[in-house]
């Protein structure tokens, strides 16, 4: 009788072992012994296997780098279930952060676009002419100069005290040849259109610098990127920082 009971106990133990949840298996502290989990891993669903594999890859990488930012990788022993849950949480957090980053990017781009439109509606800036003034030691010019005539139009009902921005020179093939930043502070009356002549010394060792100065009328165009417009009453329109 006792022998029959022992046999039943053994059979029951085997059945219970066969029905045990593979997720309850513990991950060995020594990851070189991860092969011990081959059988439990085989019993996982495809999704859980992927999550567990991702967790282990992340854990091996962090431990290999001895990162101080292990964060969600605990030192204590873990079960496969805990590893899967932790990996899913980590992936959900990554997705959330990526979504937040995309929303922030869209918000900043929208702010920059709105600010750009306000500035474009306030002032028009164009290049009227572009030429090279040769060096003339007698006149005190020791290098060739690029001489640019800029045109400004104040489209607002208020007087503009100054304009700051960058001009991009684009050749006939659509390639940006160079860019020049400037700050104009001579004032523009409401509705007024004016011209302003500016010059700068060319860098004889910079071919791009010289190529921009050699652009001929009708064979290039310019694009104005505004930074700020300051009105005579002290108010200011400007692009967001970093735009």
Buried (B, 14 or more C-beta within 10 A) or exposed (E): EEEEEEEEEEEEEEEEEEEEEBBEBEBEEEEEEEEEBEEBBEBBEEEBBEBBEBBBEBBEEBEEEEEEEBEBBEEEEBBBBBBBBBBBEBBEEEEEEEEEEEEEEEEEEEEBEEBBEBBEEBBEBBBEEBBEBEBEEEEEBEEBBBBBBBBBBBBBEBBBBBBBBBBBBBBEEEEEBBBBEBEBEEBBEEEEEBEBEEEBBBEEEEEEBBEBBBBEEEEBBBEBBBBBBBBBEEEEBBBEEEB
